[in-house]
Amino acid sequence: QVQLVESGGGLVQPGGSLRLSCAASGFTFSNYAMSWYRQAPGKERELVATITNYGERRIYLDSVKGRFTISRDNAEKTVYLQMNSLKSEDTAVYYCRGNGNWGQGTQVTVSS
């Protein structure tokens, strides 16, 4: 059974940082690219970042380039999203995706 479990969301002030984690189980993690998506209220879900199987390539949404970093630890079967210089427009539910499956999401709220 494939499971993706996100953690690390919360409330942070503008300019602050958060690190999201997504723990995977039920499939061979290193065989798959992994992605983070987000969905803000009233908006469509959008792709934030993708990392290839061994981290050799990373792709980012233009609005997060230079602020967010996606990484992975294949031994721990975990993918991370380091988010720095957070802005109010980053407020959303963040989802992990891999092997065609979604996690349950974790709320990130950027507000003073």
HUCOR-V245815 format. One line per field, one symbol per residue. ss: DSSP state (H for helix, E for strand, L for the rest). phi: phi as a letter, one per 40 degrees, with the letter a starting at -180 (. if undefined). burial: # if it has 24 or more other C-alpha atoms within 12 Angstrom, else .. A space follows every 10 residues. Layout:
ss->???
phi->???
burial->???
This chain:
ss->LLEEEEELLE EELLLLLEEE EEEEELLLHH HLLEEEEEEL LLLLLEEEEE ELLLLLLEEE LHHHLLLEEE EEELLLLEEE EEELLLLHHH LEEEEEEELL EELLLEEEEE LL
phi->.cbbbcahci bacdgcbabc bbcbagacdc cbcbbbbabc dgbccbccab bcdbgcabbb cdcbdgbbbc aabcccfbbb bcbbfcbdcc cacbbcbafg bbccgbcbbb ac
burial->..######## ##...##### #####...## .######### .....##### ###.#..### ...#..#### ##.#..#### #######..# #########. ###.###### ..
